[in-house]
Amino acid sequence: MNQRKVVAAGTWYYDGLLPHRVEIHAFPARLSASRLAEDGESTGEYDESLPIPETLDGYLYECRPFYSGEHMSIEAVKAWILAQPWSPVTWDDSETEISN
């Protein structure tokens, strides 16, 4: 079961011409990469003894297809994107809200 949700999406233009989709994904903090087991990247297993990161709303956020790392908010991911040399992204007007 995929527990990632698209919460914002937009378009980045490679070389100012070729459109590419950019998305911000939200996922439960318990799925943080900091909790992966020793071989977790290949097996998808988590070390339940590791603490769940404290977040503002129980979620972490990241950019796809560019990996931004895990952030505490949509705004933090957008700030990371804006700081990238390949930026900017034109965001869609209808951003999806997180629903539990």
Secondary structure as GFF3:
##gff-version 3
##sequence-region A 1 100
A	DSSP	beta_strand	5	14	.	.	.	ID=ss1
A	DSSP	beta_strand	18	28	.	.	.	ID=ss2
A	DSSP	three_ten_helix	29	31	.	.	.	ID=ss3
A	DSSP	three_ten_helix	33	35	.	.	.	ID=ss4
A	DSSP	alpha_helix	40	43	.	.	.	ID=ss5
A	DSSP	beta_strand	59	64	.	.	.	ID=ss6
A	DSSP	alpha_helix	74	82	.	.	.	ID=ss7
A	DSSP	beta_strand	90	91	.	.	.	ID=ss8
###
